[in-house]
Amino acid sequence: MSSARPAPPSTRAVAPLYAAGFTTAFGAHSVAAGLGAEVGAARGDIGAGLLALGVFLALYDLAEVVLKPVFGSLADRIGPRPVIVVGLLGFAVASLVGIASANLVLLAVARLGQGAAASAFSPASSAAVARLAGARTGRAFGRYGSWKSLGYALGPLIGAGLILAGGLPLLFGALAVIALVAAGWAAVAVPAIAPLRRPRYTLADLARQLVERSFLGPTAVLAASTGSLGAAVGFLPAIAAAAGLGTVVSLGAVTVLALASVLVQPGVGRARDAGRIADRPAMAGGLALVAVGIVAGALGVLVSGVATGVLVYVAAALIGTGIAVTTPVAFAHLADATPPERMGRTMGTAELGRELGDAGGPLLVGAVAAGAGIGWGLGALAVVVGATATAAPRSRSVADS
């Protein structure tokens, strides 16, 4: 076994990690939300084809899916801090390239570069949170997750405002500033975390570690909750708007979801550390809340007017609360079940699963909705989320492999 984790650090040391988490989530969702409108409206180099839009939306996630485990392992070898700082600087550079968004090639390079850079600092930040948390992994990931959820949920709203004010160049410029500030903050405030001596792992060892329930269970839970978040942010406002409730009321559902997720996560993390909630009931119960919320949103299609608004807001509150329960517990379980010397690789691979869920949730709803309507699309997602609840692991014992 590795040596015991240190005592929890000060808030000053971990706050830049929360900023990094917000940056990757905000960068992913703010640009994705505005890109469709910009691509559809443009007529020069970019064009209006759905194929071009699909490519641009996929570039960020493609880079993350390929590179997150790689950079997670790098954080294990050299320590998380340099990977975080260089990754944030790379994100800023890629965002500056995106200011020239009227050019198709530069926009593609910017989006791919942002995804590659986020692939570095996102898993490294998660690994640093876990390494610095001491025995209070629930509390640490409760705070980290609340900031990341804030970026996921509010990214489309803030991104839309920036695009309205100055187009994609203003949004990319804002992302560059945020990343530069976060990089400087991390460089001076995050303590150096020395890499730990690691045993040699064979491919068979890696395969065995990846199929352990202590890894697969929390990763599946994170994928389901993140996929539900992406679907809710996109489809709940669409349901409200179709009922004639107006833009402000429709987008208000996203605010409710964000507030529920942000406010509840820290308390859940503290309760988990104090032993007041166990991992499996928390993860399964959180996904059950998410599934019920999705069903409520689906029922909103069957009614109209104020009734639709009530169901959409109830759905947003339930989904946000369910995500707030599952996220810190799942990440804390992963941290406690992983030897510190391979924390980066584990977090990188788990983040890969989360990205697959982020892409898969909206895709599932959209595919079913195209043939049967949004209600059936959300219903299909609710079934998948409910089934995933059975994957929650039973314990949080530390692996000794």
Residue pairs with C-beta under 8 A, 6 or more apart in sequence:
1 339
1 398
1 400
2 196
2 339
2 340
2 341
3 340
5 131
5 133
5 134
5 135
5 340
6 132
6 134
7 134
8 132
8 133
8 134
8 135
8 136
8 139
8 140
9 132
9 134
9 191
12 189
13 132
13 189
13 190
13 191
14 128
14 129
14 132
14 140
14 143
14 144
14 190
15 185
15 189
16 84
16 182
16 185
16 186
16 189
16 190
17 84
17 125
17 128
17 129
17 132
17 144
17 186
17 190
18 143
18 144
18 147
19 147
19 181
19 182
19 185
19 186
20 84
20 88
20 121
20 122
20 125
20 182
20 186
21 122
21 125
21 126
21 144
21 145
21 147
21 148
21 151
22 147
22 148
22 150
22 151
23 88
23 91
23 118
23 121
23 151
23 175
23 178
23 179
23 182
24 91
24 118
24 121
24 122
24 125
24 148
24 151
25 148
25 149
25 150
25 151
25 152
25 155
26 151
26 152
26 154
26 155
26 158
26 159
26 175
26 178
27 60
27 91
27 95
27 114
27 118
27 151
27 155
27 175
27 179
28 60
28 61
28 118
28 151
28 152
28 155
28 358
29 151
29 152
29 153
29 155
29 156
29 159
29 230
29 233
30 155
30 156
30 158
30 159
30 162
30 171
30 175
31 60
31 98
31 111
31 114
31 159
31 168
31 171
31 172
31 175
32 57
32 60
32 155
32 156
33 155
33 156
33 159
33 160
34 156
34 159
34 160
34 162
34 163
34 168
34 171
35 53
35 56
35 57
35 168
36 53
36 57
37 163
38 46
38 101
38 163
38 167
38 168
39 46
39 47
39 48
39 52
39 53
39 56
40 48
40 53
41 48
42 48
42 102
44 102
45 102
45 103
45 104
46 52
46 102
46 104
46 107
47 104
52 104
55 108
56 107
56 108
56 111
59 108
59 111
59 112
59 115
60 111
60 112
60 114
60 115
60 118
61 115
61 355
61 358
61 359
62 112
62 115
63 112
63 114
63 115
63 116
63 118
63 119
64 115
64 118
64 119
64 122
64 351
64 352
64 355
65 352
65 355
65 356
66 119
67 115
67 116
67 119
67 120
68 119
68 122
68 123
68 348
68 349
68 351
68 352
68 355
69 123
69 345
69 348
69 349
69 352
70 119
70 348
71 83
71 87
71 119
71 120
71 123
71 124
71 344
71 348
72 123
72 124
72 127
72 344
72 345
72 346
72 347
72 348
72 349
72 351
73 344
73 345
73 348
74 83
74 120
74 124
74 344
75 83
75 123
75 124
75 127
75 128
75 343
75 344
75 348
76 127
76 195
76 196
76 198
76 341
76 342
76 343
76 344
76 345
77 195
78 195
79 192
79 193
79 194
79 195
80 124
80 125
80 127
80 128
80 131
80 190
80 193
80 344
81 124
81 128
81 186
81 187
81 190
81 191
81 192
81 193
83 120
83 121
83 124
83 344
84 120
84 121
84 124
84 125
84 128
84 183
84 186
84 190
85 121
85 183
85 186
85 187
86 120
86 121
87 117
87 118
87 119
87 120
87 121
87 122
87 124
88 117
88 121
88 179
88 180
88 182
88 183
88 186
89 117
89 179
89 180
89 183
90 113
90 116
90 117
90 120
91 113
91 114
91 117
91 118
91 121
91 175
91 179
92 175
92 176
92 177
92 179
92 180
92 183
93 113
93 117
93 176
94 109
94 110
94 111
94 112
94 113
94 114
94 116
94 117
95 110
95 114
95 172
95 173
95 175
95 176
95 179
96 172
96 173
96 176
97 106
97 109
97 110
97 113
97 172
98 106
98 107
98 110
98 111
98 114
98 168
98 169
98 172
98 175
99 169
99 172
99 173
99 176
100 106
100 107
100 110
100 169
101 107
101 110
101 167
101 168
101 169
101 172
107 168
110 172
114 175
117 179
119 348
122 351
123 344
123 347
123 348
123 351
124 344
125 144
126 144
126 331
126 347
126 350
126 351
127 343
127 344
127 346
127 347
127 348
128 190
128 193
129 140
129 141
129 144
129 335
130 137
130 140
130 141
130 331
130 334
130 335
130 338
130 340
130 343
130 347
131 193
131 340
131 343
132 140
132 191
132 193
133 139
133 140
133 141
133 335
135 273
136 269
136 273
137 269
137 273
137 331
137 332
137 335
137 336
138 268
138 269
138 270
138 271
138 272
138 273
138 328
138 329
138 332
139 266
139 269
139 270
139 272
139 273
140 269
140 332
141 269
141 327
141 328
141 331
141 332
141 335
142 265
142 266
142 267
142 268
142 269
142 270
142 272
142 328
143 265
143 266
143 269
144 328
144 331
145 265
145 269
145 324
145 327
145 328
145 331
146 261
146 262
146 263
146 265
146 266
146 324
147 262
148 327
149 229
149 258
149 261
149 262
149 265
149 320
149 323
149 324
149 327
150 258
150 261
150 262
152 226
152 229
152 230
152 233
153 229
153 233
153 254
153 255
153 257
153 258
153 261
153 320
154 254
154 255
154 258
156 233
156 254
157 251
157 254
157 255
159 171
162 170
162 171
162 174
163 170
163 171
166 173
195 341
196 340
196 341
197 341
198 341
198 342
201 209
201 342
205 401
208 401
209 215
209 399
209 401
210 216
210 349
212 337
212 399
213 391
213 393
213 394
214 333
214 334
214 337
214 393
214 395
214 396
214 397
214 399
215 334
215 337
215 338
215 346
215 349
215 350
216 391
217 283
217 333
217 391
217 392
217 393
218 283
218 330
218 331
218 333
218 334
218 337
218 350
218 392
218 393
219 330
219 334
219 349
219 350
219 353
219 354
220 353
220 388
220 391
221 283
221 286
221 287
221 326
221 330
221 388
221 389
221 391
221 392
222 326
222 327
222 330
222 331
222 350
222 353
222 354
222 357
223 353
223 354
223 356
223 357
223 358
223 360
223 388
224 287
224 290
224 326
224 357
224 361
224 384
224 385
224 388
224 389
225 286
225 287
225 290
225 322
225 323
225 326
225 327
225 330
225 357
225 385
226 323
226 354
226 355
226 357
226 358
226 361
227 357
227 358
227 359
227 360
227 361
227 362
227 364
227 381
227 385
228 290
228 293
228 294
228 319
228 322
228 323
228 361
228 381
228 385
229 257
229 261
229 319
229 323
229 358
229 361
230 357
230 358
230 359
230 361
230 362
231 294
231 361
231 362
231 364
231 365
231 378
231 381
232 253
232 254
232 257
232 293
232 294
232 297
232 315
232 316
232 319
233 254
233 257
234 362
234 365
235 297
235 362
235 365
235 369
235 374
235 377
235 378
236 253
236 254
236 257
236 297
236 300
236 312
236 315
236 316
237 250
237 251
237 253
237 254
238 250
238 374
239 297
239 300
239 301
239 308
239 312
239 374
240 249
240 250
240 253
240 300
240 308
240 309
240 312
241 247
241 250
242 301
243 300
243 304
243 305
243 308
243 309
244 304
244 305
245 305
245 308
245 309
249 309
250 312
252 313
253 312
253 313
253 315
253 316
254 316
256 313
256 316
256 317
256 320
257 316
257 317
257 319
257 320
258 320
259 320
260 316
260 317
260 319
260 320
260 321
260 324
261 320
261 321
261 323
261 324
261 327
262 324
263 324
264 320
264 321
264 324
264 325
265 324
265 327
265 328
266 328
268 277
268 282
268 324
268 325
268 328
268 329
269 328
269 329
269 332
271 277
272 279
272 282
272 328
272 329
272 332
273 332
277 329
279 329
279 332
279 333
279 392
279 393
279 394
279 395
279 396
280 392
280 393
280 394
280 395
282 325
282 326
282 329
283 325
283 326
283 329
283 330
283 333
283 389
283 392
283 393
284 389
284 390
284 392
285 325
286 321
286 322
286 323
286 324
286 325
286 326
286 329
287 322
287 326
287 385
287 386
287 388
287 389
287 392
288 322
288 386
288 389
289 318
289 319
289 321
289 322
289 325
290 318
290 319
290 322
290 323
290 326
290 385
291 322
291 382
291 383
291 385
291 386
291 389
292 318
292 322
292 382
293 314
293 315
293 316
293 317
293 318
293 319
293 320
293 321
293 322
294 315
294 319
294 378
294 379
294 381
294 382
294 385
295 378
295 379
295 382
296 311
296 312
296 314
296 315
296 318
297 311
297 312
297 315
297 316
297 319
297 378
298 374
298 375
298 376
298 378
298 379
298 382
299 311
299 375
300 307
300 308
300 309
300 311
300 312
300 315
301 308
301 373
301 374
301 375
302 375
303 311
331 350
332 396
333 393
333 396
334 346
334 347
334 350
335 343
336 396
336 397
336 398
337 393
337 396
337 397
337 398
337 399
338 346
338 398
338 399
339 398
339 399
339 400
339 401
361 381
364 377
364 380
364 381
364 384
365 374
365 377
365 378
365 380
365 381
366 377
367 377
368 376
368 377
368 379
368 380
369 376
369 377
369 378
